[in-house]
Amino acid sequence: MKSIYILFRRLLQYIQPLSIYLLITIIAGVLGYIFAMLIPITGVMIILSSQGWLNYLPVPTLTIVLISSGLLRGVFRYIEHYFGHFVAFKTLALFRDKVFSHLRTLSNKNLDEWNKGNLVSMISSDIEALEVFYAHTISPLIIALVLFLTTSTLLSFIVSFWFAIPVIIGYLLLGWFLPNRFHHDMLTPTQQYRELFSENNEHFLESIQGFNQIRYLNAANQRKELLISDQNQLESAYMKIKNISAKQRSIVDLTIYITIFSSVLLSIILYTYAGVSLFNILLGITIILSSFGPFLALSALPSTLNQTIASARRVFSLLDQKPDFPDYESEMSFKYQYGEVEQLSFQYGQRIIIDSLDLKLPSTGIIGIYGVSGSGKSTLIKILMGHLHIGQGNVLYNNRPIQTLDSKSLRFNIAYMDQHTYIFEKSFAENITFSNALNQTLFDFACRKAQLNDLISQLPNGIDTIIGRRYHNLSSGEKQRIGLARAFYWNASVFILDEPTSNIDSLNEALILQAIDQDKDNRLVVLVSHKPSTLSICNKIYEFKDKKLHLRK
């Protein structure tokens, strides 16, 4: 329970800039319920006045009050909903901005700890579930508390303190005890539902992304069975929640009936033995019958609030994750001149990947790195780019440790091309520049170097053609050439190219290697490949062997 209160305090911190709107929501909510209660109360008074019991309150006056109460109920209800959801959606936008900003600070290693289904579920449904807390929990809770005190005092004053006792007990049962009781009943099922929902998302995404492999291996039926099993488990978890909700509604309805019955029974006793007037009793019963709305809202919270709690915990678990390699800000600018790796060692757990490795990085030229899969090539690249902590030893740029360099400046100096180039659903030009602003000279240079001019000429709208999975399906070789063009457009001092020609035919490979070779006097190129033909242009070739680099050429 303590952890839930801490969670709620954290959620409330995000609403502080919008506290004035929350106050408007609460005031409008209280007034709305007061006018809602006035409608049946005034209706009873009209009946009594028409029978001559309330001569001092004429029917026309009461009719005006009745109509005004109905109109004002609608007005304040609208204000409550408008500002309540305004607060909720503004806060959700703040959460999404905070989550996206935090994701940008995390390293690849951090992100690898989250599967894509979890992240998609978190950014969409988990943050959306927080709306229940901000729109349907905070203001209803305060409104119910205000009306609890107001109605109890009013009943005690109009009828009797003893008349208010069963009502107070009923309010406490509906607004506190039953929600708290069913919250515990629903806690485990809702957590299981969120976990199954994320797992279902992950399997669905895998099925879409791996569709071709599933089809080629004739494994569609097996995958279909997995997805059906996921849906069945999800439906089973959902039905558990619905069954508990149904049980809760039955007990809530029974509590209301018992409260009303107790009040009526007590009113008969008070009328018979305590001399309480029939008018006061009728007025008190009318107030009771019209006062359950705020407490019914609270009693319905466990079915949705538990999902909100589970979602909030998942969101905060991401926001609380510290970057494995946080950005370092330095006032000193950095322009690559030379680099050096000294006695570098690195291990994953107990497995040593790199052991006492040394490497000289010149200002220009082409260095080749060769090695079998798992030998440490990718790990070394990540360390050189500042994506992994150095275990032991040093990585120096311009004789300065990498840990002291400004992270943004380091990224400006290093252009990295992965062997799997991702194509965004953007124009051809934006896929290279990552911006609407286009440096035409640099763009033409990058496309020429990457041998993309022929491809551009075949696109219907040239460089403005939208490419990507939904539009123009590019070959693996074309994607790699786009990745290479990004590096040339970035025009960094260091190129790190990971298998840049693995999916390119021999002719285009020769042209691209020629372009890289012709540019070697302008920058340092670190070329990682297992193909001898690709490494043929290197000034030096190092082989990863026995957790070290050995000079081959």
TORDREN-941738 format. One line per field, with one value per residue (C-alpha): residue number from 1; x, y, z. Coordinates in steps of 0.05 Angstrom, whole numbers, plus 5000, padded with zeros to 4 digits. Layout:
BEGIN
n (NUM, ...)
c1 (X, ...)
c2 (Y, ...)
c3 (Z, ...)
//
This chain:
BEGIN
n (1, 2, 3, 4, 5, 6, 7, 8, 9, 10, 11, 12, 13, 14, 15, 16, 17, 18, 19, 20, 21, 22, 23, 24, 25, 26, 27, 28, 29, 30, 31, 32, 33, 34, 35, 36, 37, 38, 39, 40, 41, 42, 43, 44, 45, 46, 47, 48, 49, 50, 51, 52, 53, 54, 55, 56, 57, 58, 59, 60, 61, 62, 63, 64, 65, 66, 67, 68, 69, 70, 71, 72, 73, 74, 75, 76, 77, 78, 79, 80, 81, 82, 83, 84, 85, 86, 87, 88, 89, 90, 91, 92, 93, 94, 95, 96, 97, 98, 99, 100, 101, 102, 103, 104, 105, 106, 107, 108, 109, 110, 111, 112, 113, 114, 115, 116, 117, 118, 119, 120, 121, 122, 123, 124, 125, 126, 127, 128, 129, 130, 131, 132, 133, 134, 135, 136, 137, 138, 139, 140, 141, 142, 143, 144, 145, 146, 147, 148, 149, 150, 151, 152, 153, 154, 155, 156, 157, 158, 159, 160, 161, 162, 163, 164, 165, 166, 167, 168, 169, 170, 171, 172, 173, 174, 175, 176, 177, 178, 179, 180, 181, 182, 183, 184, 185, 186, 187, 188, 189, 190, 191, 192, 193, 194, 195, 196, 197, 198, 199, 200, 201, 202, 203, 204, 205, 206, 207, 208, 209, 210, 211, 212, 213, 214, 215, 216, 217, 218, 219, 220, 221, 222, 223, 224, 225, 226, 227, 228, 229, 230, 231, 232, 233, 234, 235, 236, 237, 238, 239, 240, 241, 242, 243, 244, 245, 246, 247, 248, 249, 250, 251, 252, 253, 254, 255, 256, 257, 258, 259, 260, 261, 262, 263, 264, 265, 266, 267, 268, 269, 270, 271, 272, 273, 274, 275, 276, 277, 278, 279, 280, 281, 282, 283, 284, 285, 286, 287, 288, 289, 290, 291, 292, 293, 294, 295, 296, 297, 298, 299, 300, 301, 302, 303, 304, 305, 306, 307, 308, 309, 310, 311, 312, 313, 314, 315, 316, 317, 318, 319, 320, 321, 322, 323, 324, 325, 326, 327, 328, 329, 330, 331, 332, 333, 334, 335, 336, 337, 338, 339, 340, 341, 342, 343, 344, 345, 346, 347, 348, 349, 350, 351, 352, 353, 354, 355, 356, 357, 358, 359, 360, 361, 362, 363, 364, 365, 366, 367, 368, 369, 370, 371, 372, 373, 374, 375, 376, 377, 378, 379, 380, 381, 382, 383, 384, 385, 386, 387, 388, 389, 390, 391, 392, 393, 394, 395, 396, 397, 398, 399, 400, 401, 402, 403, 404, 405, 406, 407, 408, 409, 410, 411, 412, 413, 414, 415, 416, 417, 418, 419, 420, 421, 422, 423, 424, 425, 426, 427, 428, 429, 430, 431, 432, 433, 434, 435, 436, 437, 438, 439, 440, 441, 442, 443, 444, 445, 446, 447, 448, 449, 450, 451, 452, 453, 454, 455, 456, 457, 458, 459, 460, 461, 462, 463, 464, 465, 466, 467, 468, 469, 470, 471, 472, 473, 474, 475, 476, 477, 478, 479, 480, 481, 482, 483, 484, 485, 486, 487, 488, 489, 490, 491, 492, 493, 494, 495, 496, 497, 498, 499, 500, 501, 502, 503, 504, 505, 506, 507, 508, 509, 510, 511, 512, 513, 514, 515, 516, 517, 518, 519, 520, 521, 522, 523, 524, 525, 526, 527, 528, 529, 530, 531, 532, 533, 534, 535, 536, 537, 538, 539, 540, 541, 542, 543, 544, 545, 546, 547, 548, 549, 550, 551, 552, 553)
c1 (5000, 5057, 5086, 5019, 5018, 5089, 5067, 5007, 5053, 5097, 5037, 5012, 5079, 5064, 4999, 5027, 5033, 4959, 4934, 4890, 4852, 4845, 4816, 4765, 4747, 4735, 4693, 4651, 4643, 4619, 4570, 4546, 4528, 4495, 4450, 4437, 4413, 4370, 4330, 4294, 4293, 4257, 4211, 4189, 4179, 4135, 4092, 4086, 4073, 4018, 3985, 3988, 4045, 4093, 4051, 4112, 4146, 4099, 4101, 4123, 4184, 4202, 4192, 4242, 4291, 4280, 4293, 4353, 4382, 4376, 4410, 4465, 4476, 4490, 4535, 4578, 4580, 4607, 4659, 4680, 4690, 4723, 4776, 4784, 4802, 4842, 4886, 4890, 4910, 4959, 4992, 4993, 5028, 5079, 5090, 5099, 5149, 5186, 5188, 5213, 5265, 5289, 5292, 5341, 5387, 5390, 5445, 5435, 5450, 5394, 5344, 5362, 5334, 5265, 5230, 5194, 5126, 5138, 5159, 5100, 5052, 5084, 5083, 5011, 4966, 5006, 5010, 4938, 4917, 4943, 4883, 4840, 4881, 4883, 4811, 4772, 4808, 4836, 4776, 4722, 4759, 4760, 4689, 4664, 4700, 4669, 4599, 4609, 4620, 4566, 4512, 4526, 4523, 4460, 4424, 4444, 4416, 4351, 4332, 4378, 4449, 4423, 4390, 4457, 4495, 4473, 4485, 4556, 4569, 4543, 4586, 4648, 4633, 4622, 4678, 4733, 4724, 4696, 4744, 4803, 4778, 4768, 4833, 4870, 4827, 4841, 4915, 4944, 4895, 4907, 4982, 4977, 4934, 4985, 5042, 5002, 4982, 5055, 5076, 5019, 5044, 5114, 5093, 5048, 5105, 5152, 5101, 5095, 5170, 5188, 5131, 5176, 5217, 5153, 5125, 5190, 5196, 5122, 5112, 5049, 5005, 5053, 5055, 4979, 4972, 5019, 4978, 4912, 4942, 4962, 4892, 4860, 4905, 4890, 4816, 4820, 4856, 4805, 4747, 4777, 4776, 4704, 4681, 4710, 4679, 4611, 4617, 4637, 4577, 4530, 4558, 4556, 4483, 4467, 4503, 4461, 4396, 4414, 4433, 4367, 4327, 4363, 4349, 4275, 4269, 4304, 4261, 4198, 4226, 4245, 4177, 4140, 4180, 4224, 4173, 4212, 4167, 4145, 4171, 4241, 4241, 4218, 4271, 4325, 4306, 4306, 4376, 4400, 4370, 4404, 4472, 4504, 4533, 4603, 4611, 4590, 4645, 4696, 4668, 4678, 4752, 4785, 4770, 4807, 4853, 4891, 4909, 4931, 4975, 5007, 5017, 5046, 5096, 5119, 5127, 5166, 5210, 5233, 5239, 5279, 5328, 5396, 5432, 5486, 5530, 5501, 5517, 5575, 5572, 5636, 5649, 5709, 5694, 5724, 5751, 5782, 5857, 5881, 5863, 5892, 5867, 5911, 5908, 5832, 5795, 5721, 5675, 5602, 5590, 5645, 5659, 5720, 5711, 5771, 5836, 5892, 5880, 5923, 5907, 5933, 5883, 5914, 5882, 5865, 5868, 5831, 5838, 5807, 5783, 5772, 5746, 5697, 5628, 5630, 5704, 5693, 5688, 5620, 5640, 5702, 5661, 5611, 5668, 5700, 5634, 5622, 5563, 5595, 5634, 5707, 5723, 5798, 5848, 5837, 5807, 5838, 5819, 5869, 5902, 5839, 5801, 5734, 5698, 5717, 5694, 5628, 5581, 5546, 5613, 5637, 5576, 5588, 5658, 5638, 5591, 5569, 5539, 5506, 5502, 5426, 5404, 5335, 5292, 5241, 5173, 5200, 5224, 5288, 5323, 5299, 5324, 5394, 5392, 5344, 5320, 5276, 5335, 5378, 5450, 5447, 5522, 5534, 5474, 5497, 5567, 5538, 5493, 5549, 5597, 5545, 5527, 5454, 5443, 5416, 5366, 5344, 5331, 5283, 5241, 5176, 5187, 5262, 5290, 5221, 5194, 5168, 5205, 5199, 5162, 5094, 5117, 5178, 5208, 5283, 5333, 5383, 5438, 5400, 5387, 5462, 5479, 5430, 5464, 5532, 5504, 5482, 5554, 5580, 5527, 5545, 5616, 5646, 5720, 5714, 5674, 5659, 5630, 5604, 5600, 5583, 5582, 5555, 5491, 5518, 5536, 5608, 5602, 5571, 5619, 5678, 5649, 5634, 5702, 5734, 5695, 5717, 5789, 5789, 5764, 5814, 5858, 5800, 5781, 5794, 5754, 5748, 5723, 5695, 5684, 5695, 5702, 5774, 5750, 5723, 5786, 5831, 5831, 5855, 5922, 5925, 5884, 5877, 5849, 5811, 5841, 5850, 5813, 5865, 5879, 5936, 5965, 5956, 5977)
c2 (5000, 5048, 5038, 5057, 5122, 5137, 5123, 5170, 5225, 5218, 5222, 5284, 5319, 5322, 5358, 5417, 5464, 5452, 5458, 5519, 5479, 5421, 5470, 5493, 5420, 5406, 5469, 5455, 5382, 5400, 5452, 5405, 5351, 5402, 5425, 5353, 5340, 5403, 5375, 5318, 5360, 5417, 5367, 5340, 5412, 5427, 5367, 5387, 5459, 5440, 5401, 5461, 5438, 5494, 5556, 5600, 5570, 5580, 5530, 5581, 5599, 5527, 5512, 5566, 5536, 5467, 5490, 5532, 5473, 5428, 5480, 5495, 5421, 5414, 5475, 5455, 5382, 5406, 5451, 5393, 5346, 5397, 5420, 5350, 5321, 5383, 5369, 5295, 5302, 5358, 5314, 5254, 5298, 5317, 5243, 5225, 5282, 5259, 5186, 5204, 5251, 5198, 5145, 5190, 5190, 5114, 5074, 5016, 4969, 5001, 4996, 4923, 4908, 4928, 4889, 4928, 4904, 4933, 5000, 5004, 4984, 5035, 5094, 5080, 5043, 5050, 5126, 5129, 5089, 5145, 5186, 5147, 5176, 5247, 5253, 5202, 5196, 5261, 5307, 5253, 5235, 5307, 5320, 5259, 5281, 5351, 5323, 5270, 5326, 5371, 5317, 5287, 5355, 5374, 5309, 5318, 5389, 5375, 5308, 5281, 5259, 5187, 5192, 5209, 5149, 5094, 5143, 5158, 5084, 5073, 5129, 5100, 5031, 5057, 5108, 5075, 5004, 4969, 5003, 4986, 4914, 4903, 4938, 4881, 4829, 4860, 4875, 4809, 4798, 4868, 4860, 4794, 4826, 4882, 4832, 4788, 4849, 4869, 4798, 4795, 4860, 4833, 4768, 4808, 4855, 4796, 4762, 4824, 4838, 4765, 4752, 4732, 4684, 4653, 4643, 4616, 4565, 4546, 4563, 4604, 4553, 4549, 4625, 4628, 4579, 4622, 4685, 4648, 4622, 4694, 4718, 4662, 4678, 4752, 4739, 4693, 4747, 4799, 4755, 4748, 4824, 4827, 4774, 4812, 4877, 4843, 4818, 4888, 4920, 4871, 4886, 4961, 4957, 4916, 4968, 5024, 4985, 4969, 5042, 5067, 5014, 5031, 5105, 5093, 5047, 5098, 5154, 5116, 5109, 5182, 5204, 5159, 5167, 5230, 5277, 5293, 5326, 5287, 5344, 5339, 5263, 5267, 5320, 5277, 5214, 5254, 5280, 5209, 5181, 5235, 5235, 5169, 5193, 5215, 5152, 5106, 5138, 5119, 5049, 5037, 5057, 4989, 4959, 5014, 5043, 4978, 4979, 5051, 5032, 4975, 5022, 5077, 5029, 5007, 5080, 5100, 5038, 5066, 5137, 5113, 5074, 5108, 5114, 5061, 5113, 5182, 5241, 5283, 5358, 5397, 5469, 5448, 5434, 5372, 5363, 5295, 5295, 5227, 5172, 5116, 5056, 5035, 4968, 4965, 4908, 4894, 4838, 4820, 4789, 4737, 4732, 4770, 4801, 4847, 4837, 4889, 4915, 4970, 5009, 5072, 5113, 5161, 5227, 5200, 5136, 5070, 5018, 4950, 4905, 4832, 4777, 4720, 4732, 4745, 4761, 4832, 4876, 4906, 4916, 4955, 4998, 5015, 5033, 5078, 5113, 5123, 5075, 5028, 5039, 5024, 4966, 4979, 5019, 5083, 5109, 5175, 5226, 5282, 5255, 5267, 5210, 5196, 5203, 5277, 5294, 5328, 5272, 5313, 5336, 5264, 5244, 5301, 5275, 5202, 5177, 5105, 5060, 4997, 4935, 4939, 5007, 5028, 5066, 5116, 5131, 5197, 5227, 5201, 5266, 5265, 5194, 5219, 5289, 5274, 5345, 5388, 5434, 5409, 5427, 5413, 5412, 5363, 5322, 5315, 5296, 5242, 5212, 5211, 5177, 5125, 5111, 5132, 5176, 5119, 5101, 5174, 5178, 5118, 5148, 5180, 5245, 5243, 5260, 5281, 5210, 5179, 5114, 5061, 4995, 5023, 5060, 5040, 4974, 4980, 4924, 4909, 4938, 5003, 5010, 5001, 5054, 5102, 5086, 5103, 5168, 5188, 5181, 5223, 5276, 5278, 5294, 5272, 5267, 5192, 5140, 5074, 5027, 4960, 4912, 4970, 4926, 4859, 4865, 4901, 4869, 4867, 4926, 4974, 4948, 4967, 5036, 5050, 5024, 5069, 5129, 5112, 5103, 5170, 5204, 5172, 5235, 5275, 5231, 5167, 5107, 5046, 4990, 4928, 4869, 4795, 4803, 4806, 4846, 4901, 4903, 4908, 4984, 4988, 5019, 4972, 4910, 4884, 4816, 4803, 4741, 4718, 4781, 4826, 4860, 4832, 4869, 4829, 4882)
c3 (5000, 5016, 4947, 4916, 4956, 4932, 4861, 4868, 4895, 4835, 4788, 4824, 4813, 4738, 4749, 4789, 4728, 4715, 4787, 4771, 4719, 4768, 4819, 4767, 4753, 4827, 4839, 4777, 4798, 4868, 4842, 4788, 4839, 4884, 4827, 4809, 4880, 4877, 4818, 4857, 4921, 4884, 4850, 4918, 4943, 4882, 4898, 4971, 4953, 4904, 4961, 5007, 5052, 5031, 5022, 5033, 4971, 4911, 4854, 4800, 4842, 4854, 4779, 4762, 4812, 4782, 4710, 4732, 4770, 4709, 4664, 4715, 4726, 4651, 4649, 4709, 4685, 4618, 4653, 4698, 4639, 4595, 4645, 4675, 4607, 4590, 4651, 4634, 4561, 4575, 4628, 4581, 4528, 4581, 4597, 4524, 4515, 4577, 4555, 4485, 4514, 4562, 4507, 4469, 4530, 4534, 4502, 4454, 4512, 4553, 4497, 4484, 4553, 4528, 4474, 4420, 4444, 4513, 4485, 4436, 4492, 4539, 4491, 4469, 4517, 4583, 4579, 4554, 4616, 4661, 4637, 4687, 4745, 4720, 4693, 4735, 4802, 4830, 4821, 4835, 4900, 4924, 4900, 4938, 5001, 4997, 4985, 5040, 5091, 5061, 5056, 5124, 5157, 5119, 5139, 5211, 5211, 5172, 5203, 5258, 5270, 5279, 5211, 5180, 5211, 5161, 5104, 5129, 5135, 5065, 5037, 5071, 5044, 4973, 4971, 5011, 5038, 4976, 4926, 4971, 4978, 4904, 4887, 4921, 4886, 4818, 4828, 4805, 4746, 4719, 4723, 4687, 4634, 4622, 4616, 4569, 4528, 4519, 4502, 4451, 4420, 4416, 4381, 4334, 4315, 4305, 4260, 4216, 4213, 4202, 4153, 4095, 4137, 4166, 4096, 4067, 4124, 4117, 4190, 4183, 4219, 4279, 4283, 4277, 4335, 4378, 4364, 4378, 4443, 4461, 4447, 4489, 4548, 4541, 4538, 4599, 4639, 4615, 4636, 4706, 4712, 4685, 4734, 4793, 4765, 4761, 4833, 4854, 4820, 4854, 4923, 4908, 4888, 4950, 4994, 4964, 4975, 5047, 5060, 5032, 5069, 5134, 5124, 5110, 5170, 5214, 5188, 5208, 5279, 5282, 5256, 5305, 5368, 5360, 5329, 5267, 5215, 5153, 5109, 5138, 5131, 5058, 5045, 5078, 5039, 4974, 4990, 5003, 4939, 4897, 4932, 4912, 4845, 4870, 4911, 4854, 4812, 4866, 4874, 4799, 4801, 4818, 4750, 4714, 4767, 4776, 4702, 4712, 4771, 4731, 4671, 4715, 4745, 4676, 4653, 4715, 4709, 4642, 4667, 4727, 4685, 4685, 4619, 4614, 4579, 4593, 4549, 4573, 4563, 4555, 4535, 4494, 4421, 4389, 4318, 4305, 4288, 4312, 4361, 4402, 4440, 4498, 4535, 4525, 4559, 4559, 4581, 4583, 4651, 4659, 4585, 4562, 4493, 4487, 4526, 4529, 4458, 4427, 4364, 4330, 4292, 4241, 4219, 4149, 4109, 4111, 4166, 4157, 4213, 4198, 4244, 4251, 4280, 4355, 4356, 4383, 4322, 4338, 4412, 4392, 4344, 4400, 4447, 4394, 4384, 4459, 4464, 4515, 4579, 4576, 4621, 4629, 4589, 4550, 4485, 4467, 4413, 4403, 4466, 4507, 4540, 4507, 4574, 4576, 4505, 4492, 4469, 4415, 4388, 4386, 4345, 4297, 4285, 4273, 4218, 4228, 4175, 4200, 4157, 4163, 4137, 4161, 4111, 4139, 4109, 4083, 4017, 3986, 4004, 4076, 4084, 4071, 4103, 4161, 4151, 4107, 4096, 4038, 4024, 3949, 3938, 3994, 3975, 3902, 3928, 3975, 3921, 3870, 3919, 3938, 3864, 3874, 3812, 3770, 3825, 3832, 3757, 3762, 3819, 3795, 3834, 3838, 3907, 3930, 3921, 3985, 3997, 4051, 4062, 4042, 3980, 3939, 3960, 3954, 3947, 4002, 3959, 3947, 4022, 4036, 3985, 4019, 4085, 4054, 4025, 4095, 4119, 4060, 4071, 4145, 4121, 4187, 4202, 4216, 4178, 4212, 4160, 4183, 4123, 4074, 4012, 4038, 3997, 3935, 3869, 3845, 3797, 3848, 3901, 3858, 3844, 3918, 3941, 3889, 3917, 3988, 3965, 3929, 3993, 4041, 4043, 4072, 4131, 4169, 4147, 4193, 4148, 4181, 4134, 4123, 4047, 4021, 3961, 4008, 4050, 3988, 3990, 4063, 4081, 4141, 4158, 4229, 4246, 4311, 4341, 4413, 4437, 4406, 4339, 4298, 4238, 4174, 4123)
//
